[in-house]
Amino acid sequence: TTVSLSWGLPNDVTRIAVDISDDPEMEPQTPVNPPVESMTISSDALRDGVQYFHIQFKNATGWGETTHRKIMIDILPPLPFSVTARAENNPGDQHLEFKTVDELSGIFGYIIIVDGVEVDEVSRNEAELEYRLQGLTPGEHIVSVRAFDRAGNMTESSTRVVIVGSNKVAHDNFLGKLLSTLFLLVIAALLIHIARERERMAEFEKRLR
């Protein structure tokens, strides 16, 4: 990790002093001559967290006031967390509970993934409430949640969800098929009865002749 800094350099500046430290009010002690307008700070001088860059200009009348700038480095992901799924009355709907923290940058938001496909984005505030995942089909699903901090670091957690088909739906389907079969049997029996009655009437008419 490196940090690039730049600043405007007045024409009368003959020397500058810079430093990086944990002290927000430090006076820089490292001279730079000739003065420069930019600088790249290497990873050797940086650490994860908050540090301060200090710069001071000198001209013919002496040293000016020191300028301090905060540097925030965050290469650590949000803390590990777990995802809990709880079924609703509708088997295809699940309540998801998940939450994590990032002590330096803070949580930016979450992404919901079902079977490897991103299905929704959830803000930090929305995640404070239970998230409702709808429309899961019967079978096994892998539900994952990715948490991102404001620096772009990510932590992911997953859970397995099994959706069982509704017994009521299965019962209704069976009953519908049964009624359809009975209706066809009744129609077939009625047609057979009508055909036999016609045969009897025809036979009776022959005898009358």
N, C-alpha and C positions, 0 to 999 in steps of 0.2 A: 504494500500500500504506500502510495506517495501522495503528497499534497502540493499543488502548484499555487503560488501566490503572486500577485502583481500589484503595482501601485504607481501613481503618478510621481514623477521625479522633477521637482523644480530645477530651473537652469542654474541657480546659484548654489546648489547642494554640492559639497566637495567630498562628503563622507557619510556613510550610514552605519548604524549598529543594529544588529538583529539578535534575537534569541527565541527559544521555545521552552516553555516551562509549565508547571502546574499552578504557578502563582499568577493570578490575573493582573497584578500591579507591578510585576518585575520590571526593573530598568535593564535594557539589553546591554550586554557586555562584549559581544562579539563584533569587532569592526569589519566593515567591508569596504575596501578601497582598491580600485575606483568604485563608486556607487553604481548599483544596478537597479533595474526597474521590475525585476521578477526573480523568483527563486523557487526551486523545487525541493521540498523537504523529503528526505528518504525515510524508508520504514525503520531505519535504525534509531531515528530520533522520535518516532511516533509510537503510541500504544493505544489500545482500545480504551475509549473514554473521552474525557474533556481535557484539552490542553489549551495553552494560550500562546499566540505569536506576538512578539513585541518588536517594534521598529522605531528608530529615532534618526532624524536627519541633522546634519551639521553644515553650516555655511560660514561665511566670514565673521559673523557675529557670535558664533558659538552653537551649542546643541539646542535643538528645539524640544518640544514636548513629545513624549512617547505615545505612540498609538498601539492599542492592544486589540487583538482579534481572537475570538474563540474558535477553536478547531475541535470538531467532534468526529471521532473515528468509531465506527461500529461495524465490526466484522463478525459479531456473534449473532446467531439466529435467536428467535424467541424461545422461551423455555419450553421443554417438552410438555405435552398435554394429552388428554385422552378424549375420545368421542364416545358418547353414550346415546344409543338409539332406543326410543320407547314407542311402541305401536299405539295407534289410535283405534277407534271403533272400525274405521275403514282399514282393512289390512294393508292397502297400498300406501297409506300415509304414515309417516314416522316423525316423531319429535326428536330433534338432535340437540344435545347439550355439549358445548365445547367452549373453552376459554383458556387463554394463556396471557402472559405478560412479557414485555421486553423492557428491561430496566433502564436502558440507555435511550434508545430512539422512540420507544413506544410502539404499540400495535397500530398498523395502518388499516388492515382488514383481512378478510378470509375469502377463500375460494372453495366452493363445494364441488366435489367430483364423485360421480357415480359410475362405477365400472370403467374408469379411465377417461370419462368424458366430463368436461367442465359444464356444470348445469346452472351455477349461480354465483354471484359475488355478494358478500355480506360485510357491512361496515362494522367497525368496532362497537358502536352503540347498538346496532341490531343484534349483535352476538350476546349482548347482556340478557336478552330474552331468549326463550327457546325458539329454535329454527324449525319450521315445518317443511319437511320434504314430502312432496306429493307425487302420486301416480306411479309408484313402483309396481312392476309386474310380478306375478307369482314366481318364486324361485329364489336363488341366492344372489346377493349383490354385495359388492365391496364399496362402502361409502368412505371417502377420504375428505379430510379438511386440511387445507394449507393455510398457515398463518404467516403473514408478512409484516415485518416491521417497517418503519419509515425509511430505513436505509436499504430496503430491498432484500434483506436476509429472510430465509424461509424455513419453517418447521412444519412437518406433515405428520398427521395421525390418521389411522384408518380403523374401521370396525366392520364386522361382517353382519349383514342383515338378511334374514330369511323370511320371505313373504309367503304365507300359506293361503291358498285360495279360499274364498268364503264358503262355508258349509251351506249357507242359505242359498247362495247362487247355484251350487251344485244340486241342492234339493229342488229348487225351482226348475232347473233344466231337466232333471229326471221326471218331475211331475208333468212338465209340458210335453215331453216325449211320450209319456204314458197316455196322456189324454189324447194326443194325436193318433196313437196306435189304436186306442179304443174307438175313436171316432171312425177310423177307416174300417175297423171290424164291423161296426154297426152298419155302415153304409153297404159293405159287402154282403152282410146277412140280409139286409133289406132288399138289395138287388136280386139275391138268390130267391127270396120269398116271392118277389113280384114275378120273376121268371117262372116259378113253379105254379103260381096262380094262373098265369096265362096258359100254361100247358093244360091245367085242369079245365079251364074254360073252353079251350079248343077241343079237348076230348069230350066234354059234356055236349057241345054243339054238334059234334059228329054223331053222338048217340041219338040226339033229337031228330036228326035227319033220317 
